[in-house]
Amino acid sequence: MATPERALYTARVIFPGVILPLALLVLLIPAPADARDAREAVQALGLVQPNPVQAAKSFEVETPDKQLLRLSEFKGKVVFLNFWATWCKPCEEEMPSMQRLYERYKSQGLVVLAISADTGGAAQVAPYLKRHNLTFPVGLDPKASVSSLYGVWSVPSTFIIDKRGNRAYFANGPREWDGPTARAFFESLLQ
């Protein structure tokens, strides 16, 4: 089998002057449809890719029912990590779409994990979760230690952590997380 260098040398010798068009032809070959769809979804959702990609920082938080929740529990899964607060109207607007996203993809390996910035802790968050019928995992961050770890400066803020544990995408502000564009995006990550 020829190495890439050998293949280019062969093309240069056999087809002198054609090496540039061959290189351009390779660049013009369209990406697979699912890759294009994923790139278009990233743009349409206004997601930002960190450069360079960074490993997600590990943390441990308490849940409203006094359990411990660790990011490390979700190793090998896609994690939708959302920072929010009960007093945040844009957060309240996006929560139903997060719940639908969770219900649709949890069996395929998507974890929706919401970290509350409320200083009132469980007493403030638990009634909110019940009132809005939210069943995805929620962690409490009343001292903003996890928010600081991730550099969160406003809510809602969302980090998408890929299966390798990297902070692959970031969104600041609310999104419709269960619309067709978002579904195409998450399906590409879950493959």
Backbone hydrogen bonds, N-H to C=O, Kabsch-Sander energy under -0.5 kcal/mol:
donor,donor_aa,acceptor,acceptor_aa,energy
7,A,3,T,-2.6
8,L,4,P,-2.1
9,Y,5,E,-2.2
10,T,6,R,-2.7
11,A,7,A,-2.2
12,R,8,L,-2.1
13,V,9,Y,-2.3
14,I,10,T,-2.9
15,F,11,A,-2.0
18,V,15,F,-2.0
22,L,18,V,-2.1
23,A,19,I,-2.2
24,L,20,L,-2.6
25,L,21,P,-2.6
26,V,22,L,-1.9
27,L,23,A,-1.6
28,L,24,L,-1.6
29,I,25,L,-0.8
29,I,26,V,-0.6
35,A,32,P,-0.5
36,R,32,P,-2.2
37,D,33,A,-2.9
38,A,34,D,-2.0
39,R,35,A,-2.3
40,E,36,R,-2.8
41,A,37,D,-2.4
42,V,38,A,-2.3
43,Q,39,R,-2.1
44,A,40,E,-2.9
45,L,41,A,-2.5
46,G,42,V,-0.5
46,G,43,Q,-1.0
47,L,42,V,-2.4
48,V,170,F,-2.7
54,Q,167,R,-0.7
56,A,165,G,-3.2
61,V,69,L,-2.8
62,E,140,L,-0.6
63,T,67,Q,-2.6
66,K,63,T,-2.0
69,L,61,V,-3.3
71,L,59,F,-2.0
73,E,70,R,-1.5
74,F,71,L,-2.1
75,K,72,S,-1.3
76,G,163,K,-0.7
77,K,74,F,-1.9
78,V,109,G,-1.4
79,V,77,K,-0.5
79,V,161,I,-2.4
80,F,78,V,-0.5
80,F,111,V,-3.7
81,L,79,V,-0.9
81,L,159,F,-3.0
82,N,80,F,-0.7
82,N,113,L,-2.8
83,F,157,S,-3.3
84,W,115,I,-2.2
88,C,85,A,-1.2
89,K,87,W,-0.7
92,E,88,C,-2.1
93,E,89,K,-2.1
94,E,90,P,-1.7
95,M,91,C,-1.8
98,M,94,E,-1.8
99,Q,95,M,-2.4
100,R,96,P,-2.2
101,L,97,S,-2.2
102,Y,98,M,-2.6
103,E,99,Q,-2.6
104,R,100,R,-2.2
105,Y,101,L,-2.2
106,K,102,Y,-2.0
108,Q,105,Y,-1.4
109,G,106,K,-1.1
110,L,105,Y,-1.9
111,V,78,V,-2.9
111,V,109,G,-0.5
112,V,110,L,-0.5
113,L,80,F,-3.0
113,L,111,V,-0.6
114,A,137,P,-2.4
115,I,82,N,-3.7
116,S,114,A,-0.6
116,S,139,G,-3.1
117,A,84,W,-3.0
121,G,118,D,-1.0
123,A,120,G,-0.7
124,Q,121,G,-1.2
125,V,121,G,-2.2
126,A,122,A,-2.4
128,Y,124,Q,-0.6
129,L,125,V,-2.4
130,K,126,A,-2.2
131,R,127,P,-2.7
132,H,128,Y,-1.9
133,N,130,K,-1.1
134,L,129,L,-2.3
135,T,133,N,-0.5
139,G,114,A,-2.8
140,L,62,E,-2.8
141,D,116,S,-2.2
144,A,141,D,-1.8
148,S,144,A,-2.1
149,L,145,S,-1.8
150,Y,146,V,-1.8
151,G,148,S,-1.0
152,V,147,S,-2.8
157,S,83,F,-1.6
158,T,171,A,-3.2
159,F,81,L,-3.1
160,I,169,Y,-2.4
161,I,79,V,-3.0
161,I,159,F,-0.6
162,D,160,I,-0.5
162,D,166,N,-2.4
165,G,162,D,-2.2
167,R,54,Q,-3.6
168,A,160,I,-2.0
168,A,166,N,-1.4
169,Y,160,I,-1.5
170,F,48,V,-1.8
171,A,158,T,-2.7
173,G,156,P,-3.3
173,G,171,A,-0.5
177,W,175,R,-1.1
179,G,176,E,-0.9
183,R,179,G,-2.7
184,A,180,P,-2.2
185,F,181,T,-2.0
186,F,182,A,-2.8
187,E,183,R,-2.6
188,S,184,A,-1.7
189,L,185,F,-1.6
190,L,186,F,-2.1
191,Q,187,E,-0.8
